[in-house]
């Protein structure tokens, strides 16, 4: 269930029985041949699937993240880091004031990582608040899956090319991996990347993509159950 499907009294009723919520942090940035909102679409699809099984609410996704390195690619909308952190801070504190105490953050974008440290500060100031941070592509299960099929995980490559993120025909074959060690001006990054893909295979078989999705969904459901158990344990004291 998403907030957009509810009114305020529905949320109030929900909080009578559950204080868990999923929060998607995404980005609007170039993804080669994939949607500019790929970093929103993937974790939100996983959240929707998890909500069907668990009944946990999904807060409105934040569609903008921190992507200054892609500023030279049209369509990228990047927040300054301090702006992004302030927005996340306001969202989490508002959810807390509403009554949510267990927040599973489903992060879809690597540039948003500083918000994880911010959450550590927030929980120190908000008694009873617990946050879990999950970036799906960093899952050990995803790494093992990629290795088992000799696939290279990379930005805008096969691993993000779900059917629901594809907005153009994907090229065949592979692309040589781009160097990621240098911090360069956005224009130079565009020159280096060309089509925006960091390297590796452009697409993988549908069954591999389904395995990837199912692995991440399993991780999310596990974390939600852990949060539920945490609430149950707190009720004992």
N, C-alpha and C positions, 0 to 999 in steps of 0.2 A: 504494500500500500504506500502510495506517495502522498505527500501533503496536498498536492493539487487535487486529489480525489476526495478530500475531507474538508469539514468545516471545523471551527474552533472547539465546538462541543464534542466532536468525534475524538479530537486529540485529548481533551480532558477525560473522556471516558476511557481511552486507551491507557492513560497514565494511572488509572485506578488499578490496573492489573500488570502493567509492564513499564519499566523505565529505560528500556533499550531503544536506540535509534541508530540508523546508518546515515552517514554523511559522506557524500561523494565530492572530492576535490579534483577538478579536472583542469583543462587548459583549452585555449583556442589558438592553435598553431599549425604550421605546415606539417603534413604527414605524407609527403610525396604524392602518391596517387589516391591516398585515403582521405576521409573526411577531415576537415579542419577541427572538428569536435570529437575526433577519435578518443582523446583522453577523457572525455565525458561519457561517450557512448559505451565504451567497454566496461568501466566499473559500474555504470548505471544499469546495464543489462545484467550484470552479475548480481547487483543489489535487488533488482526485480525478481530474479530467479530465487534468491535467498529469501525474499519476503514471502513468496508463495509457499515456501516450506515452513518458515518460522513465524510468520505473522508480524515480524518486526517492521516498524515504520521506516520510511525513507524520507529524510529531509530534502528540500530542494537542492539540486546539485549546483555547486559553484563552477560556472563554465569558463572562468578566467583564472589563469595561473601565472607563473613567472617564466617567461620565455624570451629574454632580451636577445639571445643569440640567434633567434629566427626573425628578428625585426625586419630583415630585408626581403622576406617572403611575404607577398601580399596575402591578406587574410589573417595573419597573426595579430592577435590582440593580447599584449602582455602587460600585466600589472607590475609596477615597481615592487620590489621585495617588501619594503615597509608598508605599502598599501595592502598587499596580499595578506601579510601577517596581521594587520589591523582588522581586516575583514574577517579572517578566520577567528580572531580573538572575539569579535563582536558576535559572530554566529554561535560559537561554542558557549559563550557566557549567556546568550539569550536562551539557548536550549536548556542550559542548566537552570536558569530562573524559571523556565516553564515547568521544570520538574524532571527532566531527563537526567539520569545519573550514569548511564552506561552508553558511551558513544563509540561505535565502530567506524573509524575513518577509512573509507575506501579511496585511496589516492590513485589517480590515474596518470600522474605526470612527475617525472623525476625532479624538475625544477621546483616543485612544491615541498621538497624535503625539509627545508628550514622550519616549516610549520610543526614538524614532529617535536622539535625542541621547545617550541612555543607551548605546545600542549603540556609539557612537563611543568612549565611555569604556572599554567592555568590550574592544573589539578592541585598544586600546592596552595592555591588561594580559594579553591572551591571544595569544601568538605564533602566527602562522599562521591566525588566525581571520579570515574575511571574511564580512560580512553585507550583504545587499541588502534594501532596504525597498521594498515595493510596495503602494500603496493604490490599488485598482483604479479607483475613481471619479475619480481625478485624472489618469488616462491621457489623453494628447493625442488618442488615437484615440477615446476615449469622448466627449471634448468636441466633436470634429469630427462624430461621429455625431449627437449631440444637436442641433448647429447645423444639420446637413443636413436634419433633420426638424422644425425649429422647436420643439424641446422644451427645457424649462428643467430642468436637473439640480438636484434638491433632495432633502432628507432625506425618506424615506418616500414619495416620489412614484414615478412610472413607472419610474425608473431602478433602483429596488430591487424592483420588483413582478414578480419572476420567478414562474413557476408554482409553484416549490418554496418560495417565501416567503409566498405568499398563504394566509391562514387565514380570510378573510371576503370577502364580496362587495365589490368595489371600486366606488366611486361613478363616475358618468359625468362627463365634462367636466373643468374645471380649477378650481383654487383660486388666489386671489390670493397672491402671494408675501409671506411674513412677513418683517419686518425682523429681521436677525440682528446688528445692530451693538451692541445693548445687552446688558450683563451684568446679569441680573435674578434675583431670588429665584425658585425653581422654581415656586412657586404662580402667580406672575405670568406665567411662561412658559406654563404650562398654559392660563391664561385667554386669552393672546394666540393660541396655536396652535389651540385648540379640539380638533379631531380628532387633532392631532399631526403632520399633514403640513405641511411648510414651504411648499408652494405648487407650482404647475404642474399638469401633466396627471397624473391618478391612475394611468392605465395606458396602455401603448403596445402596438402590434400584436406578436404573437408573433414575427414575422420580425425586427422591430427588436430585440427582446430577445435573440434568437439571435445577431444580429450583434454586439450589445454583449458577450455572453458570449464569442463567438469572438475578438473583438478582445483582450479581457483574457487569454484563454487563450494567444493568440499572444505577448503580452507576457511571460507567465510562462515559457513554453517558451523564449523567447529568453534570459531571465535565467538559467534553469537551464543552458542551453548555454554561456553566457558563464562561468558558474561552473565548468563541466566543463573548458572550455578553459583556465581559470586554473589548475586542478589539473594539466592536462597540461603547461603551460608550466613549472610549478614542478618537475615531474619531470625537466626537462631540465638543471636546475642542481644 
